[in-house]
Amino acid sequence: MFIRHFGTKSRGVFTRHYSQRASGNLSLGLKMAAFVGVVGIASSYGTYQYFRSYPPMDVFPPKATTPLSDLSQSPIYASESTVQVAVKEICQLLCPDQTSVSDGELALHSDNSSNFHKPTEEERPDLVVYPESVQEVVSVVKICSKYRIPMVPYSGGTSIEGHFIPTRRGICIDVSRMNKVLELHEEDLDVVVQPGVGWQDLNAYLDEYGLMFGPDPGPGACIGGMVATNCSGTRATRYGTMKDNVIGLKVVLSDGTVIKTKNRPRKSSAGYNLTGLFVGSEGTLGIIVEATLKLAVQPENEVVAIVNFNKLSEAAQTVTELFRRGLPLNAVELMDDRQMRCFAEMGASEGRKWSDKNLLLFKLGGSKNTMNDQIKIVRQICKKNGGFNMEVASDQAEKDEIWRARKVQLWTSIDWAQKMIPNAQAWPTDVAVPISKLPTVITETVNDIESNGLLTTVVGHVGDGNIHALVIFPPEKRAVAEKVVHNMVKRAIENEGTVSGEHGVGIGKREFLEQELGLDAVNTMRRLKLALDPHLLLNPDKIFQIDPYEMRIEK
């Protein structure tokens, strides 16, 4: 049984003792005592109500969700003069090379070349800091918390939905110098790393141990940002997304508190799943300062296979049947005929002529005997569904050549875009849908883009229904490009999909999250945000709106 105790001490009420010199004085004393008692009771009740409603009722009203309409005002942040006081404190705390206010650094930490959601002229951090330890992160966060200064975490800077745009200025906390592998547990197949470790560097480190880290997003991504966006990559079919590969985290909260979300066992039913809460939170709930990651053993043998299809529906049906047969595919990628035409015209790899038909690209792994059986099954199912031109590469150089073409697909497409349209711009976006919905969503998306006079290439992590479309357009048709991108997102939702399979929400897809999940789900997220970050300091304005009076206009 829990007993709640409420304080009854009255603020501003003093108790006095009276002598009993005369009955008149006694009567007066009783009256005064009664008066003091009434005032005390009233004041105590007022105190009770005060503590019941603190923090303010508009932040934590007595209900399970927080609609935007419950927030009565815009977030209150430090004035410019107060920010400069905090900047001075931080610069005194860190070494000179750990802080920067140069135009180049401020611009770098506001935008990147792949990000189509651009900061306004005012949206630059007041200071960029480069902490090298957990304690330095904590110290910076405590100063920001004390002065109510927004903070934006930053690691690899490769995200494309405006995740690190400093919409409220403030301090950018760049953890890229926290780039050490702290512990490797070979027997347990896990590793403890700092957030600035790049996934490619991690795999290079693990190579000599015959181990690997499963998720493989775009080049340059670091573990901190990968956790924050719950990214994945081409190997998600076999190894899962980041949420499947993060065992535990160390996180700095908005007031500088450091928490550990879980110990190293692969399974635990002890308390809330705090690890899952922070994976995919895009820096809005806490700053990732350490991650314990699940590892896999490198495949004993691995082959790469490619096969063409005339119809997208044939390719999708092939993938569905392969999964139903239980084949352990390490990766399965789809590139549509527009993308293959781009490969054919641009010469995506030396010495190889690419067909301009839809392509499935597989990775299969295992022992030599099991792989032979797997290849046989793949051939049968592909042929049954209209596949042709199937090739199997077992030579390492040939495997690398084929897979490299897939990994540089974006840059090949951008080069092709510049060839097709002078001064072309390219808008990358992603959605995910059930595999059975892929042909419909891809076909309707391509038709929509091309009927509006734009170009596109489409690739997909077809094993998990993740589609990437690159919308190519001349600068004067930006509004048209925005329309077809938004149509693609709406189309995914209409087909039981999600607004993003691996890029995240950031600023770019906030308006669609409510359409996907419903208003109550988004209001629940806002409630969680306010519980962990009551002053709205951590990466403001990402995922959902926090300001009822926001009037942000992109360039």
N, C-alpha and C positions, 0 to 999 in steps of 0.2 A: 504494500500500500504506500503510495506517495502522498506526502503532506506538503501543501504549498504554504509558505510563510510569506506574508506581505508586511513590509515595514509600516509602522504606525507613528513614527516620529514626525511631528508637525513642523513644517518649515516656518520660522518667524514667530512661534508661540512659546512663551516662557511660563513656567510654573512658579508661583510665589506662595510662601507660607504666611499665614496671618495669626496673630496672637488672639486669645480669647479674653480680652480685657472687659468686655461688656456684651450683654446680649444684643445690643444694637450693632456693635461691631461684628458679633457672630452672625447676625442676620445678613449684614452687608457682605461678610466673608462668604456665606453660603451662596449668596446671589452671584458674587464674583466667581466663585468656584464653578457654579452652574454655567455661567457665561463662558468661562475658559473651557469647560468640558464640551460644550456645544461647538465652540470654535475648533477645538481639537478634533472632535469627531468629523466635522465638516472638512477640516484640512486634511485629516488622515484619508478620508474617502477621495478627496481630490488628489492626494499623493498616489493612492492606489490606482486611480484612473490614469494618472500621468505615466506611471511605470507600465501600466498595461498597454499604453499607446506609444511607447518609445521603442524603437525608432518611429518616426511619424507615421500616422495611420495611412497616409497616401503612399508610403513606401511598402509597408507591410499591413495591408488591410486584413481583416479576419476571414480570409478565404484562400483557396488553394492555388489560384492563378492571379496573375497581374496583367490585366488588359492595359494597353497603352493609355486609355482614357483615365485610368486610376492615377497616373502620374500628373500632378497638378502643375508642374513647372519643368523647364529645361534643366539639365544637370548644371550644377554650380561648380565651376572650376576656378583655379587661381587666376588672379589678375596678372598682367604682363610684368608688373614690378615684382610681384611675389614669385613668379616663375624665375626671374633673374636671380633672386635671392637663393632659390633652390638650385639653380644651375651653378652658382658660385659654391654652394656647399658640396655638390656632387663633384665638381672639378677639384676641390680641395681633398676630397676623399680618394679619388683615383689618380693614377699616374697621368702625366700630360698626354701620352700617346693613347690613352684609353677614352678620350673624349674628343669630340669634333663639332665645330659649328661652321665648317667650310661649306660653301655653296654646293660643291661637288658631292660631298658626303650627305648633305641634307636632301639633295635631289635623288641620289641613289637610293636612299631609304624612304622614298615616297612613291617610287614608280619603277617599272622595268619594261623592257622592250616588248614582252609578250602580254603585258597587262593592257587590256583595251579600256579599262575603267581608269580614267586619268584623274589625278588630283587637281584641285583648283590652285591658283597662284598662292593662296593663303595656307594651303594644306601641306605644310612642311614641319618637321619636328623642330623644336627650339634647341635641341641638343641630341646628338647621337653618342651613346656610351657603349664601351666594349668591355664588359666585365669578364674576368678570367676565373672566377670562382663563385660558388653558391653564395658565400658570405657577401661578396661584392654585389651580387644581384639583390640580396636581401637589404643591404644598406641603401642602395639606390631606390628600391621600392618603398622603404620606410620614409625616406625623404619625400618622395612623390606623394605618399599617402598623407603625410603630415601637412603638406601644403595643398592637397587636392589637385594634383597635376596628372593629366592622362598619361598612360604608358602604352607603347606599342611594341610587342615582342617581334624579333626579326632574327632569322637564321640564314637560310640560303637565298631568300628573296626571289624565288622562282614562281610563286603563286600568281594566278592570272585573273582572279575575281576581285581585285582591289583590297585584298586582305590586310595589307600593311599601310594603306593610305592613312596618314595621321589627320583624320577629319577634325580633331580638336587640338591639333598641334601637340605640345607636350614633349615627352622624352621617348626616344626610340632606344630600346634595349636590345642591342645586337649581340647575340650569344655565340657568334661564329668563332670566337677565340676559345670557347669552351669546347674543344674538339679532341678530347682524349678518350681512348678506350680504357675504362677504369678497371674492369675485371672480365676475364674470359673463363667460363666454366665449361670446359670441353665435355666432361662427363654428363653434365646436365643439359647440354645444348642451349646455353643462354649466355648473354653478354651484357655488361653494364656499360653504358656510354654516356657522354655528355651531349647536349643538344646540338652542338655545332659540328658533329661528326657527319660527313657526307656518306650516303649509302654506298657510293662507288668506292670510296676510301675504305669503308668498313669491309666490303667484300674482298678488296685487295688484301687487307689485313688477315681475313679469315681463310684465304685461299690456301696458305701453307698448312692449315689444319684440316683441309678437306671439308670445310664448312661454308655455309652461305646464309645470307639474310634474304628472305623471300621477296618482299616488295621491291619493285624496280621502276620508280616513276621517272620523270625527265631528268636529264643530266643536271648536276648542281644542287639538287634537293638535299637538305640536311634533315637529320632525325627530328629536331625540334619542330620544324614546319610540317614534316611528314606526319608526326603524331597529331599536330594541331588541326590538320585538314583531313585526317583519316584517308590518306592517299593509298594508291595501290600500284598499278602498272600491269605489264604484260603477263606476269606470273601469278596474278591473283587467282586464276582458275585453280591452280594447284596449292599455292601457299597462303592465299587469303589476302585481305587488306591489312592496314596497320592495326586495326582493332583486334585482329586475330593473332598479331605478332608482338603485341606489347603485353608483357607480364605485369609490370609495375612501373610506377613513376615517382619521382620526387618533384614536387611542385611548390613554387612560391606564390602565396595568395596575395590579394591586393593590399593587405596591411603589413606584409613582410613575414607572415607566419609560413613556416616550411612544413609540409606534410609529406608522408610516404603513403602511397595508396595501397601497397600490397607487398608482401614478401615474395621470395622467388619460386615457391611451388607453382606448378602449372595450374592447379585447381585450388579453389578456396571458396567456402561458403560462409566466411566470417564477415558479416556486416555488409554495408552498401558496396556496390561495385563502383568505387571512386575512380578506378582506372578508366573504366568505360565512360565516366562522366567527362573526363578531361580530353579523351581522344575525340577529335573532331570538334572541339570547342573553339578553335581558331583564336586562341589567346584571349578569350573574353572572360575566362574564369580563373586563370592562373598562368604562371610562366613555367614552362617545362625546363627543369635544370638537370634532370638525369632520367634515363630510361633503361629499364631491364627488358631485353628483347629476346624473343624466341628465335633459335637458329635451326637450320635444316642441314642434313648431310648432302653434299653435292652428289648429283646423280652419277652412278658408276659409269653409265654410258648414256649418251643423249644424241638423238638425231633430229634434224629439221626437215619437215616435209611441206611442200606447197602443191596446191591443186586449184584449177580454175573452174568457175561455174558461169553459166550464162545468166542464171537468175539468182537473186539474193535469197529467195525463198528456198531454193535448192541447197544453198550453203547453210542456212539456218537449220533446215531439217537434218542435214548431215551432222551438225554439232549436237542437236538434240538426241539423235540415235546413238552417237558415240558415247554420250554421257549415260544413256540408258543401258548401254553394254558394260558400263563400269570401267571404261578405259581411264587410267590415271594420266591424263594429258597435263604436261608441265605448262603449256601455254597453247592458246588457240586464238588467232587474230584474223580479223576480216578487213580486207581493203576493197572498196567498191570499184567499179569500172572507171570512174573519173580519176580516182587515185592511181589506178594502174595505167591509165592513159598518161598521167603526169609522169609516172616512173618511166614509161616507154619513151616519152619525148625528151626527158631530162637525163636519161642514162643514169638511173639511180645507183647502179653499181657497175664497175668495170667488167667487161667481158661477158655480161649477161644481157640477153634480150628478154624483156618482160612482155607478156601478153597484156592486152588492154581489157581483159575480162575480169570479172569479180574473182578475188583470190582468197582462199583460206590458207593460213600459215600455221603449222603445228610444231610443237616441241614435244617429243616423246622420250621418256627416260626409263632406265631399268637395266637389268642384266641383258646380255646379248641375246639369249634365248627368248626372254619375254618380249624384248623389243621386236624381234622378228615376227612373233605372233601378233603384236600390236599393229605393226605396219600392214600385215596381211588383212586384219580387220578394217583398218582405215581405208585401204584400197577398195575393199568390197563395198563398204558403205558409201564411199565417195562415188564410186562407179554407179551404184544403184540409184543415186540421187542426181545423176547427170554430170558428175565431176569429170574433168579431163586434164591432160597435160600434167599428171602427177609426177613429181620428182622427190626423191629422198636423198638428202645430203648427210653423209656420215663423216666425210673429211672435214677437219676442223676449219680449214681455210674457207671451204665452201659454205659451211654452216655460218661462220662469222660474216661472210659476204652477204648472205641472204638476210640474216637478222639485223645487220647494220643498216640495210636499206629501210627496214621497218623502224628502227630507232631514230633515224634522221628524217623520217617521213615529213615532219612538220617543216623542216628547213628546205627540203626538196620542193614541197608544195609552195612555199613562199617564193622560191626562185622561179617556179613555173608561173606563179601569179604575176610576178613582175614582167615576165615575158609576154603574158597574155594581155595585161592591162597596164599601161604606163602609170607609174606612181600608185600601183595597187596597194590597198590595205587588206590585211587578213585578220579576221576575228575568230579566234579559236573558242569553242565551247563544248561542253559535254553534258550528256544525260544518260540515264540507265533505265532499261525496261526489261520485263521478262523476255527471255530468248525468243519465245514464240511470236512476240510483237515486233521483233527487229525488222523484218522485211517491210511491214507496213509503215513503221516510223521512218525508216531510212528512205523508202520510196517517196513518201509524202513530203518529207523534208527536202529532198533533192528537187522534186517538182516545184515546190514552193519557192525555193531559192532561185532556180533557173527561170521560172515564169516571171520573176521580178527583175530579170535581166542581170543577175549576178552569177558568179561561178562558185563551185564548191568541190572539195574532196572529202571523202568520208572514210574513216577507219574505225575499228571497234575491237575492244576486248570482248569478243563475241562469247567467250566462255561464261561471262557473267552479265551479258547484256548491256555493256557500257559502250556508248557511241560517241565518237569525237567528230564533229563537223568543223571544217575550216571554211568560213564564209569570206569570199574574195570579192572586192568591190572597189570602184574608183572613189576618191575622197568625197565627191559631191553626193554620193549615194549612201552616206553613213546612216541616215534615218531609215532608209529601206533595209539596210543590213541589220539594224537594231530590231526592226519589225520581224524579220524572218528568224532571227535568233530567239526572240521572245515566242514566236509561233512554235519553234522546235521544243522549247521548254514546256509550253502548254500542251503540246501534242504528247510529250512523254507522260505528263500527269494524266491526261485523258486515257492513256494506254497502261494505267496502273504502274507508272514508273516514278522516277525521282528527278528533281531539278538538277542534280549533279551526282555522278557516280564516284568521282574522286577529286575533282577540283575544289569542291567546297562552295560555300554560299558567299562569304565576304560581303561586299556591297552589291555586287553585280546581280545576285539572284534573290535578294531579300524579299522582293515583292511577290515572289512565287512560292515561298515557303508556306505561307498560309494556305495557298490553294492546294498544296500537296498534303499537308498534315492537318489542316483545320485550325481555326482561330484559337481554340482552347489549348492545343498542343504548343503553339507559339507563345501563348500567355503563360504556360507552365515553364517554358524555357526562360522567359523574362523574369519569372518569380525566382528561379534558381540563380539567375544572374544577380539579382538584387540581394539574395541571401549571402552569396559569396563575395560580392563586390558592391556593397550598398551605396558607394559614392560614384559608381559607374566610371571607374578610372581605367580599367583594362580594355584595351582595343575597342574604344567606344564605336557604336553605330554598326558593328558587324553582326551578321546573321539576322538580326531583327532590329526594329527601331526602338530607341530608348528615350527619344525626345519628342514629346507630343507636338512641339512647335518647329520641328526640323524643316528647313527649306533648302536643302543642299541641291545645287545644280551642277552637274558635271560639265566639263569643257567639251 
